[in-house]
Amino acid sequence: SFNADENIKSARLYVTGKGVFDVWINGQRVGERQNDGSVVYDELKPGFTHTGTRVNSFAYDVTEMLQAGDNAVSALLTPGWWSGDIVGRVRELGFRAKLLITYESGETDTIGTDSSWKYSYDSPVVMADMYAGETLNGNIKTPWKDSGYDDSSWKAAEIDSSSSLEITAITGPRVRVREDLERTPQSMTVYDGATGATSDKYGKINVTGTYEAGETFTIKPGEKAVIDFGQNFVGWPEIQAEGAKDTVITIRHGEMANDNEGLISRGNDGPEGSVYTANLRTARAIGQYIMNGEGVETYHSTYTFYGFRYAEISATSEITVHNVRGLVVTSVETDTGSLTTSDADVNQLLSNIRWGMYSNYLSIPTDCPQRDERQGWTADTQVFAVTGAYNADVKGFFTKWMQDVRDSQNAKDGVFTDTAPIATSTRAGNVGWADAGIIVPYNMYKMYGDKSFISENWQAMTTYMDFLETNNGPNAHWGDWLAPEGNDDELRSLLIIAYYAWDAQMMADMAEVIGLTDEVEKYRAIYESQKQRFADSFVNADGTLSCTKQTACIMALNADLLPSEESREKVKQQLIQNISGKGDRLQTGFLGTSVIMKTLSDIGASDTAYKLLLQHDNPSWLYSVDQGATTCWERWDSYTKDKGFGSVNMNSFNHYAYGAVGEWMYSYMAGIMYDFDQPGFKHIILKPTFGNGIDSVDSSYDSEYGKIVSNWDYKNGSYVYDTQIPANTTATVYLPLDDELVITVDGKKTETLTMEADGVEFAGTENEYAVFNMAANSAHSFKSGYVEGKAYKISGVTNLKDGKVSVQAELRDETVTEAKLAAAKYSDDVLTGFEVKDISGSLEITLDEVFENDDVIKLFVWNNLDEMQPLAGAYTHRYEEPKEKTVVVYSPTYDEYSNMFTETSGEKLAEVNGLGGYGELTAANGSVSYTYNDKEYVFTKGWKQAGAGGTESKCLYFTPTAPCTVTVIFDGNGSAGRDQYIVQNGTIMGAAKSVDSGAAAVSCRITDTSAPVYTYGGGANKNVYAVIVEYDA
């Protein structure tokens, strides 16, 4: 306590601590006063730093909190990130403060922490630990925060004169409660024990009451209330309740609820409906409050944090709960990005990515926020960093974290560590992890244009590059972490060289930015040497890669490590074929996933990227969405509705690494890109990728210069693209070219645009794109429409028997509301007669007119028959009476093919009448039937495919003698949902899902008669009942 004179002009308090702390002046909690008079409080001060090097300090204007005469400054200290399991050691806590008072007279007073301060362990916070949780005793209410408090029983503070910690003013966003993100319970369920428990299951909770948010309910001893907030997040549940003095309220936290009658085989740790906590490992994550019995009491934890969707409340005596809410705690203060699409599942993925960021950007970028870990793993950080920078203002956040990286850098050999701040793990120098020390500054420079990200970290980055040069690259302990098919030695070795080369590329670019010419040449030379080393090690003589995993191909293409364009094209095909062969599913872990989508778009395969994005089968982004995820998971299949929970050893349900796809969604799908030559969106590249299963995108990004808008709608091949850029910027717009489309801008033809009059100009074409330049602070609408005669397209005419024709037409411009199809015989340039039919949308119709062989037919589409203005031009067709098609049916049930194969699984089967392969003759699942071309086939036998998938699996094959349609009739042999493929030349020509019983079919056209056609399954032991080959007439 201290005395202050009257006429205080200003007062500023500077505070820091060894351990998480809070500060009060005259009984009022210290925070940051806003212009409207409200106060915003910093939580979990001073945050997580390298505890052997640095601690952050905070400064507050406390002028209005002081009074003339007696004043008191008090603090409460807890272990936080300074002491305990989260940092792997137990240490004494400490606090430091300095109060500077300036009076109207110009005189000043300085009050600082010294031996006159006193301390006591008689705290209302009985226990606080980052993993274990917190216990608060509401009965301890001594007025120790107030001036005039009798502290005679307290001990004199001990001065720590040995501390060498550097005190640094906080540079990034603080940890705060985001009131706009507050969570309201979606359900509140009270239960008493469980029913149906047996030796192999926990049973199901015995529900005694269900309540909606805002309703009052009671919890009796022995009962528990499960609160579902509907969203996995980080923070605290806050409870308002009444109860008797000394009643202990206990709140457990979990990300998931137990399911399926609590079957132990599914990984449950309690009855269905209860809170699942097994994946927290040793973290107790429990908040407790001891009630004082004085009316309605409000409690939430303050000196720890929890990652949870569910809270389970119990009490030692009956309590009445009046309200429960979820307080979201995060370092994300300001959102900058917004992105929604026409696909609800993709939108949920975007939400999951955002909430993973809110949860794990807490003082540092953590890997997960719930279990006994919560560390700053560097690979997780670097793969997600650009996604984070699109979603939120993280400039200060990463400025602070890069200081943690430098503080943690190994002083002996200059290696960056695998976690920063380094705490419980001492691993360092691993590929993809240590490289974060280069990747993050590089990406932050691109996103914000601030050279200090380069200059402040340059010495640390060059020291790390020296380490790589000495060791010929990093280590590869983690590999492509959690890749579904694991890592082998070849992939690990490939990653070492690829990342070393990539690091050198980035270093050369950054050296050029800060004007270090010699270093540019040095790192360009390192890149070239590693590129050659990569080619020598992994590129075959024909230009393909020896390692064909998706991640290997991605890294080679992304870092431009292939020796020629021919090699690049072949590796591109390897990548696309790998993805296609996996059924358009991912094979990547943390490292590969972060760049696969960007790489695909950069090599012109955005259609494949969209297939991955929209894939629902595991492994994929939308698989977890289908399983009910509200944040991204650590594993692609951390939980499945079919099998339950994954291994508790490492199974976080809030792990943002796979959310790195958000970068591609902003930059390629929405089309908002930075320009490295004018970074920070000083110059903006607007290059959206339309269609491919997404009908519309609405997006914006609040750059350092202002808001950028990029919205598009795509339908039937045409688009509307609306964009806006802020003042003091320029933009280049790239829109795809199409011979059948014409682009207008704000309703004007492109050739009439001028920068002076319109704020936009047509700059020509480039690589199949129309290019436009936009002026600062302008907004424009680009619209593509079909050129005259192309709104309707006649896609084909099929000759039918008896002089009939079938016409296929497609409407591609919805501004056409009425149209008619006209068909006429054409002879000697004279239309001899025609027939008119009304049409709308896409259609196939049969004309009533009867034609003869060699009749020439012209077809027109009109939007107004009286005006005779063709929309689709004329389509000329010659009628020829169709011949009978040749149909070959291969089936063990029918005809002479019933005994054509041996019955030994895995041996090559005899080739009979053109069909051969691998398989085992087996009985069908009972009799199954399938109708093909109006004929019903009843099958009792099939060929069982023994392979588990891939083009090398056991399959049937034949070589077509002419163009044909191939149909494979199959079932899942008891396993539903597997794929059946038809393949030629390594390319999937057709694919379909199986049923567990009952026949399904997959068909495709085959025009290549030079190569065999194979059938294979995406899972073992499917039955193939027939291969039907219908040759063209």
SVG drawing of the C-alpha trace seen along z (x, -y; Angstrom):
<svg xmlns="http://www.w3.org/2000/svg" viewBox="-44 -22 73 98">
<polyline fill="none" stroke="black" stroke-width="0.4" points="0.0,0.0 1.1,-3.6 -0.1,-7.2 -0.8,-9.4 -1.1,-13.1 -4.0,-15.0 -4.2,-16.3 -3.0,-13.2 -2.5,-13.9 -1.7,-10.4 -0.7,-7.0 0.7,-4.0 1.2,-0.6 3.7,1.9 3.5,5.5 4.9,8.9 5.3,12.2 6.8,15.7 3.4,17.4 0.0,16.4 -1.2,13.4 -3.9,10.8 -3.6,7.3 -6.0,5.1 -5.8,1.5 -8.0,0.6 -10.0,3.8 -10.7,3.2 -9.2,5.5 -6.8,3.8 -7.6,3.9 -7.5,1.8 -10.0,-1.0 -11.9,-1.6 -13.1,-4.9 -16.7,-4.1 -15.5,-3.7 -15.7,0.1 -12.7,2.2 -11.3,5.2 -9.3,7.6 -6.1,9.5 -6.4,13.1 -3.6,15.6 -0.9,12.9 2.0,12.8 1.4,15.6 3.7,18.4 7.3,17.5 10.7,19.3 10.9,19.4 14.7,19.4 15.0,16.3 12.1,13.9 8.9,12.8 6.3,10.3 5.2,7.2 1.9,5.3 1.2,1.6 -2.1,0.0 -3.4,-3.5 -4.7,-3.4 -5.2,-7.1 -8.9,-6.8 -8.3,-3.9 -6.1,-5.9 -7.3,-8.1 -5.7,-10.8 -4.4,-9.2 -4.3,-5.4 -4.0,-3.1 -3.3,0.6 -1.9,2.6 -2.3,6.4 -1.7,9.4 -2.6,13.1 0.0,15.5 -0.6,19.1 1.9,21.5 0.6,20.9 3.2,21.6 6.1,21.0 5.8,24.0 4.2,27.5 3.9,30.3 3.3,28.0 6.9,26.9 8.3,30.0 9.5,28.4 8.4,26.8 9.7,23.3 9.1,20.5 6.6,17.9 7.4,14.2 5.8,10.8 7.2,7.5 5.4,4.1 6.2,0.5 3.6,-2.3 4.5,-5.8 2.4,-8.6 2.6,-12.1 1.0,-15.1 -0.4,-18.3 2.6,-20.0 4.9,-18.0 6.3,-16.0 6.4,-12.2 6.2,-9.2 7.5,-5.7 6.1,-2.7 7.8,0.6 8.0,4.1 10.6,4.3 11.0,5.9 8.2,3.7 5.6,5.9 4.1,8.8 2.7,12.2 0.5,15.0 -0.6,18.5 -4.0,18.0 -5.5,17.6 -9.1,18.2 -7.5,20.1 -6.7,23.3 -5.2,25.0 -4.5,23.9 -2.6,25.8 -2.7,25.7 -3.4,29.5 -5.1,30.3 -7.6,27.3 -8.5,25.0 -10.2,25.0 -11.7,21.7 -12.9,21.4 -15.8,18.9 -15.5,18.8 -12.1,17.0 -13.2,13.4 -10.7,11.5 -10.5,7.9 -6.8,8.2 -7.2,6.3 -8.4,3.1 -6.4,0.3 -6.3,0.4 -6.3,4.2 -4.4,5.6 -1.5,7.5 0.5,7.9 0.3,11.7 1.7,11.7 5.3,12.4 7.8,9.9 8.4,10.5 11.7,12.1 13.7,10.3 14.9,12.5 18.1,10.9 19.4,13.8 16.8,13.7 18.3,13.0 15.0,13.0 14.7,10.3 11.4,8.3 9.8,7.4 6.6,5.4 3.9,7.5 3.9,7.1 1.1,9.2 -2.5,9.7 -3.3,10.5 -5.4,13.4 -8.9,12.2 -12.5,13.3 -14.3,12.8 -17.8,11.8 -19.0,12.0 -18.1,15.7 -19.9,16.6 -21.5,20.1 -25.0,20.9 -25.8,24.5 -27.5,26.5 -28.8,29.0 -28.6,29.6 -29.2,33.2 -29.4,34.3 -28.8,38.0 -28.4,40.4 -26.2,43.3 -26.6,45.7 -28.7,48.5 -27.7,51.6 -24.1,51.8 -22.4,55.2 -18.8,56.4 -18.3,55.1 -20.2,51.8 -21.0,49.0 -24.6,48.7 -26.6,45.6 -27.1,42.6 -30.4,42.7 -31.8,39.3 -33.9,37.5 -34.4,34.2 -33.6,32.3 -33.5,28.5 -33.0,25.6 -30.6,22.7 -31.9,20.2 -34.0,22.8 -33.4,23.3 -32.7,26.9 -31.4,28.7 -28.6,31.2 -28.9,33.6 -26.0,35.5 -25.3,38.5 -26.6,36.7 -24.7,35.1 -25.6,32.5 -24.1,32.7 -24.0,29.4 -23.5,29.5 -22.3,26.2 -22.6,27.5 -19.1,26.3 -15.6,27.4 -13.8,24.4 -11.3,23.1 -12.1,21.1 -14.3,21.7 -17.9,22.7 -19.5,20.2 -22.1,21.4 -24.6,19.3 -26.0,21.5 -27.4,21.5 -26.5,24.1 -25.5,24.7 -22.3,23.4 -19.3,25.7 -21.0,27.5 -18.4,28.4 -19.3,28.0 -17.2,30.0 -17.0,29.3 -15.3,31.9 -14.6,31.0 -14.5,33.1 -14.5,32.7 -16.9,35.6 -19.7,37.6 -19.6,41.4 -21.8,43.2 -23.4,46.6 -24.3,47.8 -20.8,47.2 -19.3,50.1 -15.8,50.6 -14.6,51.9 -15.5,48.5 -13.1,46.7 -15.8,45.3 -14.8,44.4 -18.4,44.1 -22.0,44.7 -23.6,43.3 -24.4,39.6 -21.7,39.0 -18.6,36.8 -15.7,38.6 -12.3,37.7 -10.0,40.6 -8.1,38.6 -7.0,36.0 -4.6,38.5 -3.2,37.3 -4.8,33.9 -7.6,33.8 -9.0,30.6 -11.4,30.2 -12.8,26.9 -14.1,26.9 -15.9,24.2 -16.5,24.3 -19.7,22.4 -20.2,19.8 -24.0,20.2 -24.8,16.5 -27.4,16.6 -26.7,17.0 -22.9,17.5 -21.1,17.1 -18.0,19.2 -15.7,19.8 -12.0,20.8 -9.6,18.0 -6.0,19.3 -6.1,22.2 -8.0,23.0 -9.9,26.0 -10.6,27.4 -14.1,28.7 -17.5,29.0 -19.1,30.7 -19.1,29.8 -20.3,32.2 -21.5,30.6 -21.9,32.4 -22.2,31.2 -21.8,32.7 -25.1,31.2 -28.2,30.2 -27.7,27.0 -30.0,25.0 -28.5,23.9 -29.8,20.6 -27.6,20.1 -24.7,21.7 -22.7,20.1 -19.4,20.8 -16.7,18.1 -14.3,18.2 -10.7,17.3 -8.3,16.6 -5.5,14.4 -7.5,13.8 -8.8,10.3 -9.8,9.3 -11.1,11.5 -10.0,10.4 -11.3,13.0 -14.8,14.2 -15.6,17.1 -18.8,18.9 -19.8,21.2 -22.8,22.8 -21.9,26.1 -23.1,26.5 -20.4,29.2 -17.6,27.0 -19.0,24.1 -18.9,26.4 -15.3,27.2 -14.5,23.5 -16.1,23.0 -14.1,25.9 -10.9,24.3 -11.8,20.9 -12.7,22.5 -9.5,24.5 -7.6,21.1 -9.6,19.5 -8.8,22.4 -5.1,22.9 -4.0,19.3 -3.7,18.7 -0.6,16.7 1.3,19.1 0.2,21.3 -0.4,24.6 -0.9,28.0 -4.0,28.8 -5.7,27.1 -7.1,29.9 -4.8,32.8 -1.5,32.9 0.5,31.2 -0.6,27.7 2.8,26.9 4.0,24.7 4.8,27.4 6.4,25.7 5.2,27.8 1.6,27.4 2.3,23.7 4.0,23.3 1.5,25.3 -1.5,23.3 0.1,19.8 -1.2,18.4 -4.7,19.7 -4.5,18.0 -3.4,14.8 -6.3,14.8 -8.8,15.5 -7.4,13.0 -4.9,10.2 -2.0,12.3 0.8,9.9 1.6,9.1 0.9,12.7 3.6,14.1 6.0,11.2 5.8,12.4 6.0,16.1 9.1,15.6 10.7,14.1 9.9,17.3 11.4,19.3 14.6,17.2 14.8,17.6 14.4,21.3 17.0,21.7 19.8,24.0 22.8,21.8 25.3,24.6 24.5,25.4 21.8,22.9 19.1,25.4 15.5,24.4 13.5,26.5 10.5,28.7 8.5,26.7 8.6,23.0 8.8,21.8 10.7,24.9 9.4,26.5 8.9,30.2 10.4,31.4 14.0,30.8 13.8,32.2 15.2,29.9 16.2,29.8 13.5,32.0 12.3,31.5 9.1,29.5 9.3,28.5 12.6,26.6 11.9,25.1 9.1,23.1 11.8,20.6 12.1,19.7 8.7,20.5 6.7,18.4 8.7,15.1 8.6,15.6 4.8,16.1 4.2,13.2 6.2,10.9 4.0,12.0 0.8,11.5 1.7,8.2 4.5,6.7 6.5,5.9 10.2,6.3 10.8,6.6 9.7,10.2 12.8,10.8 15.3,8.4 14.5,9.4 14.8,13.1 17.6,12.9 20.5,13.8 18.6,16.7 17.6,17.9 21.1,17.8 22.4,19.6 19.9,22.4 20.9,22.5 24.5,22.9 23.3,25.9 21.7,27.4 24.8,26.9 26.9,28.6 24.5,31.5 23.5,31.7 19.9,31.0 17.6,31.4 16.7,34.6 13.5,36.5 12.2,37.9 8.6,37.0 8.3,37.3 5.0,36.5 3.4,36.8 0.2,38.9 0.1,39.7 -2.6,42.5 -0.2,44.9 2.8,44.0 6.3,42.9 9.1,44.9 12.8,44.2 12.7,43.0 10.0,40.4 11.8,39.2 15.0,38.7 13.1,37.0 11.6,34.5 15.0,33.7 16.3,32.5 13.0,30.9 12.8,28.8 16.4,27.8 16.0,26.7 12.7,24.9 14.4,23.1 17.2,21.9 14.6,20.6 12.9,18.6 16.2,17.3 17.2,16.1 13.9,14.3 14.1,12.7 17.8,11.7 16.7,9.9 14.0,8.0 16.4,6.6 19.1,5.9 21.7,8.6 23.0,9.4 25.7,11.8 23.3,13.8 20.9,14.0 23.6,15.7 24.6,17.9 21.2,19.3 20.4,19.6 23.5,21.8 22.4,23.9 19.0,24.3 20.5,25.4 22.8,27.9 19.9,29.4 17.8,29.6 20.5,31.6 20.8,33.8 17.1,34.4 17.2,35.4 20.1,37.7 18.4,39.3 14.8,39.6 14.2,38.9 14.2,42.0 15.8,42.0 12.3,41.5 11.7,38.4 9.3,40.0 9.8,40.1 11.0,43.3 8.7,42.4 5.1,42.1 3.4,41.1 1.3,37.9 3.6,36.0 6.7,36.9 5.1,35.6 3.8,32.5 7.2,31.6 8.9,32.1 6.4,29.9 6.0,27.3 9.7,26.5 10.4,26.9 12.9,29.7 12.4,31.6 15.1,31.4 12.9,30.7 9.4,29.8 9.0,33.3 9.8,34.7 7.5,32.1 4.6,33.3 5.3,36.9 5.3,36.3 2.2,34.2 0.6,37.3 2.0,39.5 0.3,37.3 -3.0,37.1 -3.0,40.9 -2.1,41.5 -5.1,39.4 -7.4,41.0 -6.2,44.5 -7.0,43.6 -10.6,42.8 -9.9,39.0 -8.8,39.4 -5.8,38.0 -2.6,39.9 -0.9,37.0 0.0,36.1 0.7,32.7 3.4,31.7 1.9,32.9 -1.6,31.7 -0.5,28.1 0.7,27.8 -1.3,30.4 -4.1,28.1 -1.9,25.2 0.3,27.5 -2.6,29.0 -3.9,25.6 -0.4,24.4 0.0,27.4 -3.4,26.8 -5.3,29.5 -7.8,27.5 -10.5,30.0 -8.6,32.6 -8.2,30.3 -11.9,29.8 -12.4,33.5 -10.3,33.7 -12.1,30.9 -15.5,32.3 -14.6,35.9 -16.5,37.4 -14.7,40.8 -11.8,41.2 -9.2,39.7 -10.7,36.4 -11.6,33.0 -15.3,33.6 -15.1,37.1 -14.8,35.5 -17.6,33.1 -19.8,36.1 -18.8,37.5 -20.0,34.4 -16.7,32.5 -16.9,28.8 -13.1,28.3 -10.4,30.0 -9.0,33.2 -5.5,34.5 -6.2,37.6 -8.4,38.0 -10.4,40.5 -10.1,39.6 -13.7,40.8 -16.0,42.7 -19.7,43.4 -18.9,47.0 -16.0,47.8 -15.9,45.2 -12.9,43.4 -9.3,43.7 -6.4,44.5 -6.3,42.3 -2.5,41.9 -2.8,39.2 -6.3,38.3 -7.1,34.6 -10.4,33.3 -9.1,29.7 -5.9,29.8 -5.7,27.2 -2.9,28.6 -5.3,30.2 -7.1,26.9 -4.2,25.6 -6.6,26.1 -8.1,22.8 -5.2,21.0 -6.1,22.6 -9.8,21.8 -9.1,18.1 -6.3,17.7 -7.4,20.1 -11.1,20.9 -12.1,17.4 -9.1,16.0 -7.6,13.5 -3.8,13.7 -0.9,11.6 1.8,10.4 5.3,11.2 6.7,8.2 4.2,5.9 3.4,7.9 0.8,7.2 -1.8,6.9 -0.4,3.6 -1.0,5.2 -3.7,7.8 -4.0,10.8 -7.7,11.8 -7.8,15.2 -10.9,17.2 -11.4,20.9 -15.0,21.4 -17.2,24.4 -16.1,28.0 -19.0,28.7 -19.2,25.3 -21.8,22.9 -21.0,19.8 -18.4,18.2 -18.7,15.0 -15.4,13.9 -13.6,10.9 -10.2,10.1 -9.4,7.0 -5.8,6.4 -3.5,3.8 -4.9,1.4 -8.5,2.2 -11.2,4.7 -10.8,6.9 -14.0,8.5 -14.2,11.5 -17.6,13.0 -18.7,15.3 -21.6,17.3 -21.2,20.0 -23.9,21.9 -24.0,23.8 -20.5,22.7 -21.0,19.0 -20.2,16.7 -20.8,13.5 -17.7,12.2 -18.0,9.2 -14.9,7.7 -13.7,4.6 -10.3,3.4 -9.3,0.6 -7.6,-2.7 -3.9,-2.8 -3.9,0.6 -4.1,1.9 -5.2,5.3 -4.9,7.7 -7.9,9.9 -7.5,13.2 -10.7,14.8 -10.8,18.0 -11.2,17.7 -13.8,19.7 -14.5,19.4 -18.2,19.6 -18.2,16.9 -17.9,13.1 -17.0,11.1 -18.5,7.8 -17.5,5.5 -20.1,3.4 -22.3,4.1 -19.6,2.7 -17.7,4.6 -14.1,5.1 -12.7,3.3 -14.5,0.0 -13.0,-0.1 -10.4,-2.7 -8.7,-3.1 -9.5,-6.8 -13.2,-6.5 -14.0,-3.1 -11.3,-2.3 -10.6,0.9 -9.1,1.9 -8.6,5.0 -4.9,5.9 -5.1,8.8 -4.8,12.6 -2.3,14.8 -2.3,18.6 -5.9,19.0 -7.0,16.2 -8.5,12.8 -6.5,10.2 -7.8,6.9 -6.2,4.1 -8.2,2.5 -7.6,-1.0 -7.5,-1.7 -10.7,-2.0 -12.9,-0.5 -15.5,2.2 -16.5,4.0 -18.8,6.8 -17.5,9.1 -20.0,11.3 -19.6,14.0 -22.4,14.7 -22.7,17.0 -21.9,15.4 -24.8,15.2 -25.9,18.6 -24.3,20.4 -26.9,20.1 -28.4,23.4 -26.1,26.2 -27.2,29.2 -24.8,31.8 -25.7,34.7 -28.2,36.6 -28.6,40.3 -30.1,42.4 -32.9,44.7 -34.7,47.4 -37.5,46.9 -36.4,43.5 -36.4,41.7 -33.8,39.5 -33.1,38.6 -31.8,35.0 -29.8,34.0 -29.8,30.2 -28.6,28.2 -29.7,24.7 -26.6,22.8 -28.0,19.3 -30.8,18.9 -31.8,15.5 -33.4,17.6 -36.9,18.4 -38.6,19.8 -37.2,21.7 -38.2,24.2 -36.3,26.9 -36.8,27.1 -35.7,30.0 -35.8,30.0 -34.8,32.2 -32.2,30.4 -31.8,31.0 -30.3,28.8 -30.0,26.0 -33.7,26.0 -35.5,26.8 -38.2,29.2 -40.1,29.3 -39.6,29.0 -41.0,30.0 -41.1,27.8 -41.0,28.9 -41.0,26.7 -37.9,27.2 -36.6,25.9 -33.4,26.7 -31.3,29.7 -33.3,32.3 -33.3,35.3 -36.3,35.7 -37.3,37.9 -38.6,36.2 -41.8,37.5 -40.5,36.9 -39.5,40.0 -36.2,40.0 -34.7,42.2 -31.1,43.3 -28.8,40.5 -31.4,37.8 -29.6,34.7 -31.1,33.1 -30.6,29.6 -31.5,28.7 -32.1,25.2 -32.9,23.8 -35.0,20.6 -36.0,18.3 -38.8,16.8 -39.9,18.9 -41.6,15.9 -38.4,14.0 -36.4,17.0 -33.3,16.1 -31.3,19.2 -29.6,19.3 -27.5,22.3 -26.9,22.0 -27.6,25.0 -26.5,28.5 -26.2,30.8 -26.7,34.6 -27.1,37.5 -29.5,40.3 -28.4,43.9 -30.6,46.8 -28.7,48.2 -27.4,51.7 -27.8,54.2 -25.1,53.9 -23.0,56.8 -23.3,57.6 -20.9,60.0 -21.8,61.1 -19.1,62.6 -20.7,64.3 -20.0,67.5 -23.8,67.9 -24.7,67.9 -23.8,69.8 -20.4,71.5 -18.5,69.2 -19.7,71.0 -16.7,73.1 -14.1,71.1 -11.9,70.2 -9.9,72.2 -10.9,71.8 -7.5,71.1 -7.4,67.5 -4.5,65.4 -3.6,67.5 -4.0,66.2 -7.2,67.5 -7.5,69.1 -8.3,66.7 -11.5,67.8 -13.1,66.0 -11.1,62.9 -11.7,62.6 -9.0,63.3 -7.9,62.1 -7.4,63.0 -10.1,64.2 -11.9,67.0 -15.2,68.5 -17.7,67.9 -21.4,68.1 -23.5,65.0 -25.1,63.7 -28.2,65.6 -29.7,64.9 -29.4,61.3 -31.0,59.8 -30.2,56.9 -32.1,55.5 -30.0,54.5 -31.5,53.3 -34.9,54.5 -33.6,58.0 -33.5,59.3 -30.4,61.3 -30.5,63.5 -27.1,64.3 -26.1,67.1 -22.3,67.0 -19.6,64.3 -15.9,63.9 -14.6,62.8 -12.0,60.1 -9.3,60.8 -7.4,57.5 -7.7,54.6 -7.7,51.9 -5.4,50.2 -4.6,50.8 -2.5,53.9 -5.3,55.6 -6.8,58.9 -9.1,58.1 -10.8,59.2 -9.6,57.9 -10.3,58.0 -9.1,56.1 -11.9,54.5 -12.1,55.1 -14.0,51.9 -15.4,48.9 -17.9,50.1 -19.8,49.6 -18.7,51.7 -20.9,52.5 -19.7,54.3 -22.4,55.8 -21.3,56.4 -22.1,56.3 -20.1,55.8 -20.2,59.4 -21.4,58.2 -19.4,54.9 -21.3,51.8 -19.8,48.6 -16.8,50.0 -15.8,48.8 -15.8,50.7 -13.7,49.3 -13.2,49.8 -9.6,48.8 -7.7,48.5 -4.1,47.3 -4.0,46.6 -6.9,44.1 -10.3,44.7 -12.9,44.7 -15.8,45.4 -16.5,45.8 -19.5,46.7 -20.3,47.6 -21.1,51.2 -24.1,52.4 -23.6,55.2 -26.2,57.4 -28.2,56.9 -26.5,56.0 -25.1,52.6 -23.5,51.6 -20.8,49.3 -20.7,48.3 -18.4,46.4 -17.5,45.8 -14.3,47.3 -12.9,46.0 -9.2,47.1 -8.9,50.6 -5.1,50.8 -5.0,51.5 -6.7,54.0 -9.7,52.9 -9.5,54.0 -12.1,54.2 -10.9,53.8 -12.4,53.0 -11.6,50.4 -11.9,53.2 -11.3,56.9 -13.7,59.7 -16.4,58.1 -18.4,60.3 -18.4,59.5 -21.3,61.2 -21.0,60.1 -18.9,58.0 -21.2,56.9 -19.5,55.4 -21.8,53.6 -19.9,52.9 -21.0,50.1 -22.9,51.0"/>
</svg>
